[in-house]
């Protein structure tokens, strides 16, 4: 399976929205950005597919959501659902 930049962007956005639903409050891009050590603008660019993070940031994002890198990149059923 080849890397799909659009799937990664969609998953990052979907995961934030799912976390918002679970918590019963909005989880902002700024909140996620702070938790993973990037700027809000950078997180917005990740969600919009304008840029791709390095592996260390990808690990931090996956850890923040409690998923694997495979799931973040769309290589499993959980991330693709």
C-alpha positions in Angstrom: 0.0 0.0 0.0 1.4 3.4 -1.0 1.5 6.4 1.3 -1.6 8.5 0.7 -1.1 12.1 1.8 -4.9 12.9 1.6 -5.8 9.9 3.8 -3.3 11.1 6.4 -4.8 14.6 6.4 -8.3 13.3 6.6 -7.4 11.0 9.5 -5.8 13.8 11.5 -8.9 15.9 11.1 -11.3 13.0 11.8 -9.5 12.0 14.9 -9.7 15.5 16.4 -13.4 15.6 15.7 -13.9 12.1 17.2 -12.1 13.2 20.3 -14.3 16.2 20.5 -17.4 14.0 20.4 -16.0 11.7 23.1 -15.2 14.6 25.4 -18.4 16.4 24.7 -16.5 19.6 23.9 -14.6 21.0 21.0 -11.0 20.0 20.8 -9.3 22.8 18.9 -6.4 22.6 16.5 -4.5 24.8 18.9 -5.0 22.3 21.7 -3.7 19.4 19.6 -0.9 21.5 18.3 0.3 22.4 21.8 0.0 18.8 23.0 2.2 17.6 20.1 4.7 20.5 20.0 3.8 22.3 16.8 2.1 25.6 16.0 -1.6 25.9 15.4 -0.9 27.0 11.8 1.2 23.8 11.3 -1.6 21.6 12.7 -4.0 23.3 10.4 -1.7 22.6 7.4 -1.6 18.9 8.4 -5.4 18.7 8.5 -5.7 20.4 5.2 -3.0 18.3 3.5 -0.8 21.3 2.8 2.2 19.8 4.6 3.3 16.4 5.9 5.0 16.0 9.3 8.2 14.3 10.1 8.2 10.9 11.8 8.7 12.3 15.3 5.6 14.6 15.0 3.7 11.7 13.5 4.6 9.6 16.5 3.4 12.4 18.9 0.1 12.8 17.0 -0.5 9.0 17.1 0.4 8.9 20.8 -2.0 11.8 21.5 -4.9 9.9 20.0 -3.8 6.5 21.3 -3.3 4.9 17.9 -0.4 3.4 15.9 1.4 5.1 13.0 -0.2 2.6 10.7 -3.7 3.7 11.9 -2.7 7.4 11.6 -1.6 6.8 8.0 -4.7 4.7 7.1 -3.1 1.3 7.0 -5.7 -0.3 9.3 -9.4 -0.7 9.5 -9.6 1.5 12.7 -8.3 4.6 11.0 -10.1 4.1 7.8 -13.5 3.6 9.4 
